[in-house]
Amino acid sequence: MANWTVKYAAHDAGGGGDGSSGSPWTITQAFADTNARTAVYFRPGTYTPTVELTPKNLHAYIGVDGSDNPVVSLDDTLPVFDFTGQVTGNGLSASSTNGIWVHGLDVRNVVNTGIYLYRAIAVSCCRVHSCGTYGIHVNAYATVAQCDVYDNVSFGVNMSSAGAVAYRCQVYDNGVANINAGGGGNAVIGCEFPNATDATLPNILTNSNACARFQNSFFDGASHLKGEQQGLAAWNIFKDAATSAVDSTSTDIWLLSNVFHGNTADIAASSHVEVNSESTNPSYTDPSTQDLSIGEATYQGYTVTLGNMNLGADQGRAGAGSSNTRRSRGRHHNV
């Protein structure tokens, strides 16, 4: 990170350090620093904050491995921020600061929201779980990328303002919905929603005039899209929905080049739902009647043919020689 100052923090730091490699900060010192363009490297171990931590302007908070290299995937051992002793508040919470990047941390057992950022750069490669409200709450053009978010009481990822994006995340078993894309102009791209334990809860919940975009994601189990308004869903897999893949409260949506597989119902919505083309206030078309085969691509082990398709029980899998298999990072056992 050119022109940024790197500081270090350790779970067993004794206090009074200057943040250098040989004299790391405590977690309290790390979040007290106000010098812009500072990247704090959190070394492995379990940190046990008991109060809300406030990220500062133009700061990066980065989990590193035992060699002080930033973690590169959720398969790495992440530094843990365990808020079990907290009485009130969020975990990491910045309601008025800008330019924040949080990467490679395991945030858990927070009273309210695990990570709440306003106008952040990104939350990436984090595991956020077992929080009392939301797992991750971002707004104003922030990106949540390659995170595992699960077992939170309300939304896993809450995107409450325009332009927020969830990219290649695995989000599951959250109490109200896995993702709330209700901020307007949100996008959900390349995410996975594996086998929800409560089939009555939606994977993605939106609100009026959401104008959300869902692309290249894998929906597995539960109800998939609920309350979607003025949105686009393209190149997704909608699989094994216990109720309907697109529920009856969704209107003015465009469904392009998706696969529907093994759902109790594919599309319950009937108001201005367009399949395969983009026109204003389109009439509903049953995707099972569409069988276009112009071009072909593989995604997550499925073959996606241009045009929406209703696949039989054993159809749609890539051939035996394909190397495309569903991405798996593990679930609770990977904590």
N, C-alpha and C positions, 0 to 999 in steps of 0.2 A: 504494500500500500504506500505508494510514493507520496512523500510530503506528509505522512502521518507518523505520529510518535507511538511506538509500541510500549505498552506497560504490561506487567504480569500480575496475576493474582493467584493465591493458593488457598485451599480450604484449611490448611493448618498453619497459615501465616500468623505470627504472634502479635502483629500490630506495630506501627511505627516504621514500616518499610517505606522505601521510596519508589516502589513499583518496578525496580530493575529486576533483571533475571535472578540475581543473587539475593535480592531483598524484596520479595513480592508483597503486594498489597493484600489486605483482607478484603472480603466482599464489600464491606461497608465503605472502605477507602475507595474501592474501584468505582462505586456508584456516586461517590461524593465529588469525584474529579470533574472540573468544569472547563478544562483546556480543550478547545475545539480541535478536531482532527486527531483524536486519540483512539487507538485500538487497544482494548484491554484483552489480554489472552488469559483465559481461565484454565488453569491446569486441572488434570483429572482429580476426582474425589467428590465427596458430598459436602456441599455448602448448606448451612442450616439457618437462613435468614428468618427472622420472626416479624419483620416489618416490611411494608411495601418498598420496593426499590425503584428509583426514578432515573431512567436513562437521560443523558444530557445531550444537548445539541451537537451534531456532527461527531458522534461517538459510535464505535463498533464494539460489540461485546461478543467475543468469539471463544468457543470451546476448542482446546488444543489437546493433542495426545501427549504421551510421556516424553516425546522429543521436542515439545513446544511447536509442533506443526498443526495448523488448523485441521480439524476433523473434516473428512471428505465425504462421509456417508453415514447413514444411520446404523450401519453395521459396526461402526467404530464405537468405542466406549466414550460416552458423552459425560462431561462434568454434570453433576446433578445439583439442582437448586431445589431442596426439599423444604417446603414451607409448613411442615406439620405443626410447628409451634406458633404459627401466626394466629392472631385473634381476629383481625379485621383487615380488609383491603385487598388489592390486587397483588400479583407477584411483581412483574416488571410493568411499570405504568408510567406512560408519558403522554399527558393530555394536551400539552402545548408546545412541545419541542419537536424539532425537525431533523431530518438527515440521520436517522438511527438505523443501524443494522445489527440484528441479533442472529447469531449463527452457532449451531453445534452445541446447544444446551438442552438438558432434560429438566423441564420445569414441572413440578408436581405438587399436589396437596395444598393448593392455594385456596384461601377462603372464598374469593370471588373469581376474577378472571386471571388466567395464567400469565398471558402477555397482552398488554393493551398499548398500542402505539398509534400516535397521531402523526400523519405525514411521514411515516417511516420510509426508508429505502426498501428494506426487506426483512422478513423473518425466514431463515432458511435452515434446513437440515436440523430442525429442532424436534424434540419429542415432548408434547405437552398433554398432560393427562391428570385425571382425578382432581379437577378444579370445580369449585362450587357454582360457577356461573358459566362463562365461556372458556374454551381453551385458548384461542387466539382471537383478538378483536383488533382489526385494523380498519383504517379509512383513508380517504384522500390519496389514492394512487399507490398505495403500498402493495407489495407482492409477498405472498406466502408461498414458499417454494420447497418442495421435497421434505415436507414435515409429516410426522405421524401424530395424529390428534385423536384422542379417544377417551372414553369414560368421563366426560365432563357433563355437568348437570344440565346445561342448556344447549347452546350451539357448540359444535366443535370449532368451526371457523366462522366468525361473524364479520361480514364485510358490509359496513354500515354507511359508506359514502361512495361517491362516484369513482370509478376507475380502479378499484381494488381487484386483485387477481389472485386466484389460488391455482398453483401450477405443480403438477406431478406430486400431489400430496396423497397420503393414505389416511382416510377419515372415517371413523366407524364407532358405533356403540355410544353415541352421545345422546343426551336425554330428550331434546326437543327436535333437533334436526342436525345432520352432520355438517352442512354448510348453509348459512343464511346469506343468499346473494341478493340482498334487498337494498343496496345502496344506489342503484342506478348505474348502468354501464359496467357492471361487474363481469368477470370472465372466470370460468372454471375449465381448466385445460389439462388433460392428461392425468386426471385424478382417479383414485380407486376408492370404492365404497364396498368393502367386502362383507358379505353375509351378516347383516344386522341381526342382533338378538331380538329386537322388537320390530316386528314386521309392520306395525301400524305407523311408525315414524318415517317422515320423508328423508331421503338423502339430501335433497336440495330444496330449500324453502325460499320463495321469493315473495315480493309484494307488488302492488299496482305500479305499473310503469317501470318495471325493473330493468327492462332492456338488457337482459343478461345473455351471455354466450357460453355454451357448453360444447366442448370440442375434445375429441380423442380421449374420453374418459370411460372407465369401466364401472358400471353400476351393477352390483350383485346383491340381490335381496332387498327387502323392504319396498316402500313406495319410492319412486325415483324423483320425479319433478312434481312439486306441489305449489299451486298458486302462481305459476309462472305467467308473466304478462309481457307481451311484446319482446319475446326472446328468440334466440336461434340455438338449435341443437344440431350439431353436425359431426359425423364420424365418431359416434359413440356406440358402446355396447350397452344395451338395456336388458339385463338378464335376471330371470327368476324373481320378478316383483310379486310380492304376496297379494297386492291389491291391483294397482295399475301402474304401468311405467310412467305415464303422463296422466295426472289425475284430473278430475272433472272441474276443478277450480282454475285450471290453466286456460288462458285465452290468448289470441293473437300471437301464436308462436309458429315458427318455421322449423320443420324437421327434415333435415337433408342428409342423405347417405348414412343412416344409422342402421344398426342391427337390433332387432327385437327378438329375444330368445327365451322361451320358457316362462313368460309372464302370465299371471292369472288373467290380466287384460293388458293390451298394449297401450291404447290411447283411449282414455275415458273422456277426455276433453273433446268438445264438439263445436265450440265457438271460435271461428276464424283460425282453424288449425290448417296449416299448409304442409303438404307432403310433396317433396321432390322439386318444387319450383317456388319462386318468390313473387307473389302478387299481393295486392292490397286487399285486406279482408277476404281471404280465400275461403272456399267451402271445404268441408272435411272430406278427406279421402282415406279409405281403409288401406293401411300400408300392406296388408296381405295381398292386395291386388296389384301391387307394384313389383315388377320383376325385371328391372333394367339390369343389364350386365355389361355396361360400358366401362371398362377399366376395372382393376382389382388391386386391393392392397391388403396387407396383413397387419393386425394390431392385437396385442395381448393374446396371441394364439388363435384369434378368430380371423376368418377371411371376410373382409368387408367389400361388398360389391356396390358400385355407384347406384344409388336408389335405395330406399328403405326396404327391408326384407323381414318377413316373419319366418324364422327358421324352425324346422322340425327339431325334435328332441336331440338328435345326434348329428345335425347338420351344422355347417358353419365353422367347424374346427379346421385349423390349418392342417395340411397333409402331414403324414408321419415323418417326412423328411425335413419339415420346417424347423428352424432353430428358434422361431418366435414362441416364447412361452410367457405365461403371466409373471410379471415381476412380483417377487415376494420378499419382504424384509422381516417377516415374522410379526407376531402380535404381542400379547402381554409377556410372553416368555422372553422377548428380546429386550426387556427393560434392564 
